């Protein structure tokens, strides 16, 4: 059985919204009203499989955004391979 240690700032997390979007981002803050994240990316289907695209195209990629808990179904740590893909996509550093 896995024990969930909870979420801490700096964790790479996955968020599922009530609209069905799946977001991967770095956690800044989590409270009763919102989840604040940085560099949010949204999962999308491509011909090659799952891809990552900006959650919002019209903002600076470095902008921290707050997502209302009223629109969030699940917030959980991302699995390692997804977190590694996110870090590679947002930093350009390939993890081995």
C-alpha positions in Angstrom: 0.0 0.0 0.0 1.3 3.5 -0.9 1.1 6.2 1.7 0.3 9.6 0.3 2.5 12.2 2.0 0.4 15.0 0.7 1.3 17.8 -1.7 4.1 20.3 -1.1 5.1 23.4 -3.1 7.4 22.4 -6.0 5.8 19.0 -6.6 4.8 18.1 -10.1 1.0 17.5 -10.0 -1.8 16.3 -12.2 -5.2 18.0 -12.0 -8.4 16.7 -13.5 -11.0 19.4 -14.0 -14.8 19.1 -14.1 -14.6 20.0 -17.9 -12.5 16.9 -18.4 -9.2 18.6 -18.9 -6.1 17.0 -17.5 -3.4 19.5 -16.5 0.2 18.8 -15.3 2.0 21.6 -13.6 4.3 22.6 -10.7 2.5 23.2 -7.5 2.9 26.7 -5.9 0.1 26.6 -3.4 -2.9 24.4 -2.5 -5.7 25.6 -0.2 -9.5 25.2 0.3 -10.4 27.7 -2.5 -7.8 27.2 -5.2 -4.7 25.4 -6.5 -2.0 27.8 -7.6 0.4 26.4 -10.2 3.2 27.5 -12.5 3.9 26.4 -16.1 0.6 24.5 -16.5 0.4 22.2 -19.5 -2.7 20.4 -20.8 -2.6 16.8 -22.1 -3.8 16.4 -25.7 -4.1 13.5 -28.1 -1.8 13.5 -31.1 -1.1 11.1 -34.0 2.0 10.0 -32.0 0.2 9.6 -28.7 -0.3 11.9 -25.7 1.2 15.4 -26.1 1.6 18.5 -23.9 0.4 21.9 -24.9 0.1 25.2 -23.0 -3.0 25.3 -20.7 -3.5 28.9 -21.9 -1.9 30.2 -25.1 -2.4 33.9 -24.4 -0.4 34.3 -21.2 3.3 34.4 -20.4 4.4 30.7 -19.8 6.0 31.8 -16.5 2.7 33.2 -15.1 1.4 31.5 -12.0 -2.3 30.8 -12.3 -4.9 29.9 -9.7 -7.5 27.3 -10.5 -10.7 27.3 -8.5 -11.4 24.2 -6.5 -15.0 24.4 -7.7 -13.7 23.4 -11.1 -11.3 20.7 -9.9 -12.2 17.0 -9.4 -8.8 15.6 -8.5 -5.3 16.9 -7.5 -2.6 14.3 -7.1 1.1 13.9 -7.6 2.1 13.0 -11.1 3.7 9.6 -11.8 7.4 9.7 -12.4 7.4 9.3 -16.2 4.8 12.0 -16.6 6.7 14.3 -14.2 9.9 13.7 -16.2 8.2 14.5 -19.5 6.8 17.7 -18.0 10.2 18.7 -16.7 11.8 18.0 -20.1 9.1 20.0 -21.8 9.4 23.0 -19.5 13.1 23.1 -18.9 14.6 21.4 -22.0 16.6 19.1 -19.7 16.4 15.5 -20.7 16.2 13.3 -17.6 17.8 9.8 -17.8 
